[in-house]
Amino acid sequence: MDWTGESINSTKSIQIRKLLTQAVNLGMIVTSALIIWKALMCITGSESPVVVVLSESMEPGFKRGDILFLHMGKDPIHAGEIVVFNVDC
């Protein structure tokens, strides 16, 4: 009886350690993603440095589902540049 009690406690301890390890790993992934996002915001000067084309309105240049990296330059807008608007809903 004593052996089974120790075995159960050992198994619970291992499961708790695995759960804590997974929680720490998830936290590190989320934190890393936020750090990368904030770094991209600082580098590009854009509030949304990465966007996805949601409709077919930009074809044939960009197809639906394409990922675009935005950069806010200090130069004025010239003909041929792509303009992205931020629409508040």
N, C-alpha and C positions, 0 to 999 in steps of 0.2 A: 504494500500500500504506500509506503514511503517513497519507493522508487517511482511510482506513477505520479505522485504529487510533484516531485522534483522535475519529472519529465514535462508535465503540463505547465509548470511555472517557467521552465526553460523555453518551451515553445511559445508561450505568451510573450516572454521577454524578447525573443527573436522577432516575433510579429510586430511588436511595438517598435523595435529598432528599424525594421524594414519600412514601416509606416512613417516614422520620423525622417528616415533617409529620403523617401519619396517626396515628402512634404518640403524638405530642404532643397532637393533638386528642382522641384517645381518652382519654388520661390526664387532660386537662382536663375532659372530660365526666364521667368517673368521680369525679374529685375534687370537682367541682361538686355531683354527686348526693350524695356523702357529707357535704359541708358543709351542704346543704339538709336532709338527714335529721337531722344532729346539731342544727341550729338548731331544727327542729321538735320534737326531743326536749326541748330546753331550754325552748322556749316553752310546750309543752303539758304538760310534766311527766310524760309517758308514755314508757315504754320502747319502745312501738310506736305512734307517732302516726298511722300510716296502716295500716288493715287492710282486707281484702276479705272479703265474706260468701261463705263456701264452700258452705253448704248452704241448704236451703229452710226451715230452722227459724225464721227471723225474719220470714217472710211473715205478713201482708200489708204490714208496715211497711217491710221491706227485702227486695229480691229477690236471688237468687243472682247474684254478680258485682258488686254495688254496692260502692263504695269509701266507707269511713267514716273520718272524722278524729276521733281520740280526744283528750279533754282531761281531765286529772286535776285536779279541783278540790279545794280544801281543805274545802269544805262537806260535811256528811254526805249520804249517799244518800237521796233522796226517792222516793216512789211515782211511777211513770211514767218514771223514768230507765232508760236502758239500761246494763246492767252487762256488762262484758267480762272474762272470766277468762283468765289466762295459765296454760296447762297445759303442764307439763314432760313430755316423752315419755320 
